[in-house]
């Protein structure tokens, strides 16, 4: 009986950690959907994650409030999204090149600013953040309670955001406009839609949501900021976005799948200390590649994705 109880506790703790580890991927994948549905490749998810993490750390460090850190993370995501929108929508820069430029800039800029604005203790000084909130009643439910309803504020925000964003994307006129622009910008323009305006809003709004994934890393997971702390999560989020078929719900489920393997590799490291840990850390990346090989071919991307639109040249 004791062994069964112990196993039950281990299982619930493991699945709760899957939820937590998948959140940065989920925020990045769900936010990235909006720009891609509008026809703009978003390879810059890694950059928006790290800029959101830096903004959260900077705001929290200087104010002592994780809520101010959250707002600063959103603002940093907005400030980085604006030049990306200008490059891809107005100037016609190759969208993959623009995304790579965003990643390189954000990674280098945050590494520099963390030393200047936060100080040499940026990667060691613990910051205040969001602690777990047990929802009365729901957290006591057998099995699902400890897993889903004993989490922090940003996890609960994801629970609420995904159905709302799904409804916006597939049940509202604004969502139809985004999908129409990503499918056929010429037809949308002819129908009176401003392709530029729709893409700007989708890029800026979507990438502010991506930045929340970086805020989660700092304010709910590790409580410090360090250089390159995103560790490739933005690229796994791209795989989750594709695997989820450019749907908020599908992207969340795909992020949970990759979060499962991330949690699994941590448990394997702990239970096999004699095995080099680098072998286990590759597991989420290997699984993302395998998932794309097995399932991505069946997905249909927005038809105009990656194509610059100009009324005169299209």
BELSULQUI-V474179 format. One record per residue. N is the residue number from 1. PSI is psi in whole degrees, 0 to 359 (none if undefined). NEAR is the number of other C-alpha atoms within 8 Angstrom. Layout:
# BELSULQUI-V474179
N | PSI | NEAR
N | PSI | NEAR
This chain:
# BELSULQUI-V474179
1 | 316 | 4
2 | 320 | 5
3 | 321 | 6
4 | 318 | 7
5 | 318 | 8
6 | 318 | 8
7 | 320 | 8
8 | 316 | 8
9 | 321 | 8
10 | 321 | 8
11 | 314 | 8
12 | 321 | 12
13 | 321 | 10
14 | 314 | 9
15 | 327 | 10
16 | 323 | 11
17 | 330 | 9
18 | 316 | 13
19 | 312 | 13
20 | 317 | 11
21 | 337 | 12
22 | 345 | 14
23 | 313 | 15
24 | 321 | 14
25 | 319 | 16
26 | 314 | 14
27 | 316 | 14
28 | 316 | 18
29 | 315 | 17
30 | 317 | 17
31 | 322 | 14
32 | 338 | 15
33 | 323 | 13
34 | 316 | 12
35 | 323 | 15
36 | 324 | 14
37 | 333 | 15
38 | 0 | 17
39 | 17 | 16
40 | 118 | 15
41 | 136 | 11
42 | 82 | 11
43 | 353 | 11
44 | 20 | 13
45 | 323 | 17
46 | 318 | 13
47 | 321 | 14
48 | 328 | 18
49 | 313 | 18
50 | 326 | 16
51 | 325 | 17
52 | 321 | 19
53 | 316 | 18
54 | 315 | 14
55 | 319 | 16
56 | 317 | 19
57 | 317 | 15
58 | 311 | 13
59 | 319 | 17
60 | 320 | 15
61 | 320 | 11
62 | 343 | 6
63 | 339 | 8
64 | 5 | 9
65 | 122 | 11
66 | 336 | 13
67 | 321 | 7
68 | 325 | 11
69 | 321 | 17
70 | 316 | 13
71 | 321 | 10
72 | 323 | 13
73 | 317 | 19
74 | 318 | 14
75 | 317 | 10
76 | 321 | 12
77 | 320 | 17
78 | 314 | 12
79 | 329 | 8
80 | 331 | 11
81 | 329 | 12
82 | 308 | 10
83 | 329 | 8
84 | 318 | 12
85 | 319 | 13
86 | 314 | 9
87 | 313 | 11
88 | 325 | 14
89 | 318 | 13
90 | 321 | 8
91 | 346 | 7
92 | 24 | 10
93 | 143 | 9
94 | 128 | 8
95 | 327 | 13
96 | 319 | 10
97 | 318 | 8
98 | 319 | 13
99 | 319 | 14
100 | 320 | 10
101 | 320 | 9
102 | 316 | 13
103 | 311 | 13
104 | 317 | 9
105 | 311 | 9
106 | 318 | 12
107 | 316 | 13
108 | 318 | 8
109 | 318 | 8
110 | 326 | 12
111 | 319 | 11
112 | 311 | 8
113 | 329 | 9
114 | 327 | 15
115 | 327 | 10
116 | 312 | 8
117 | 333 | 7
118 | 323 | 11
119 | 173 | 8
120 | 345 | 8
121 | 15 | 7
122 | 324 | 12
123 | 8 | 9
124 | 336 | 7
125 | 119 | 7
126 | 137 | 6
127 | 150 | 11
128 | 147 | 10
129 | 200 | 10
130 | 126 | 9
131 | 171 | 8
132 | 143 | 8
133 | 112 | 9
134 | 119 | 8
135 | 121 | 8
136 | 134 | 6
137 | 300 | 6
138 | 324 | 8
139 | 344 | 13
140 | 357 | 8
141 | 143 | 9
142 | 134 | 6
143 | 297 | 7
144 | 333 | 10
145 | 304 | 12
146 | 335 | 14
147 | 310 | 13
148 | 334 | 10
149 | 22 | 12
150 | 56 | 12
151 | 184 | 13
152 | 179 | 11
153 | 318 | 10
154 | 334 | 8
155 | 316 | 11
156 | 326 | 9
157 | 321 | 8
158 | 319 | 10
159 | 320 | 8
160 | 321 | 8
161 | 319 | 8
162 | 309 | 12
163 | 325 | 10
164 | 313 | 8
165 | 325 | 9
166 | 316 | 12
167 | 316 | 9
168 | 316 | 10
169 | 321 | 12
170 | 358 | 8
171 | 5 | 9
172 | 162 | 9
173 | 323 | 6
174 | 319 | 8
175 | 322 | 11
176 | 321 | 11
177 | 317 | 11
178 | 312 | 15
179 | 325 | 12
180 | 317 | 11
181 | 322 | 17
182 | 337 | 16
183 | 311 | 13
184 | 90 | 10
185 | 327 | 12
186 | 312 | 10
187 | 321 | 7
188 | 318 | 14
189 | 318 | 10
190 | 326 | 7
191 | 358 | 6
192 | 1 | 6
193 | 144 | 9
194 | 104 | 8
195 | 319 | 11
196 | 313 | 8
197 | 316 | 7
198 | 316 | 13
199 | 322 | 16
200 | 312 | 11
201 | 318 | 9
202 | 318 | 12
203 | 312 | 14
204 | 311 | 13
205 | 316 | 10
206 | 318 | 15
207 | 337 | 16
208 | 323 | 15
209 | 321 | 14
210 | 318 | 19
211 | 334 | 20
212 | 331 | 17
213 | 321 | 17
214 | 321 | 19
215 | 321 | 19
216 | 319 | 13
217 | 316 | 12
218 | 317 | 15
219 | 344 | 16
220 | 345 | 13
221 | 301 | 8
222 | 338 | 8
223 | 21 | 12
224 | 163 | 13
225 | 134 | 14
226 | 155 | 9
227 | 139 | 8
228 | 31 | 8
229 | 344 | 7
230 | 334 | 10
231 | 42 | 5
232 | 8 | 7
233 | 329 | 10
234 | 326 | 14
235 | 326 | 10
236 | 325 | 12
237 | 326 | 14
238 | 317 | 12
239 | 319 | 11
240 | 323 | 16
241 | 316 | 17
242 | 315 | 13
243 | 328 | 15
244 | 7 | 14
245 | 38 | 11
246 | 38 | 13
247 | 137 | 11
248 | 317 | 14
249 | 316 | 10
250 | 320 | 12
251 | 321 | 18
252 | 315 | 14
253 | 319 | 9
254 | 320 | 12
255 | 321 | 15
256 | 324 | 13
257 | 313 | 9
258 | 327 | 14
259 | 326 | 16
260 | 314 | 12
261 | 332 | 11
262 | 315 | 13
263 | 323 | 12
264 | 318 | 8
265 | 328 | 12
266 | 319 | 10
267 | 322 | 8
268 | 321 | 9
269 | 315 | 11
270 | 321 | 7
271 | 350 | 6
272 | 68 | 7
273 | 340 | 8
274 | 347 | 4
275 | 135 | 7
276 | 127 | 7
277 | 337 | 8
278 | 331 | 6
279 | 318 | 8
280 | 326 | 11
281 | 341 | 10
282 | 348 | 8
283 | 311 | 11
284 | 324 | 12
285 | 320 | 8
286 | 317 | 8
287 | 326 | 10
288 | 321 | 12
289 | 315 | 9
290 | 320 | 8
291 | 318 | 10
292 | 321 | 12
293 | 318 | 8
294 | 326 | 7
295 | 336 | 9
296 | 331 | 10
297 | 338 | 8
298 | 351 | 5
299 | 148 | 9
300 | 114 | 6
301 | 159 | 8
302 | 134 | 12
303 | 328 | 8
304 | 12 | 11
305 | 134 | 14
306 | 359 | 10
307 | 121 | 7
308 | 136 | 7
309 | 126 | 11
310 | 130 | 6
311 | 327 | 6
312 | 327 | 4
313 | 346 | 5
314 | none | 6
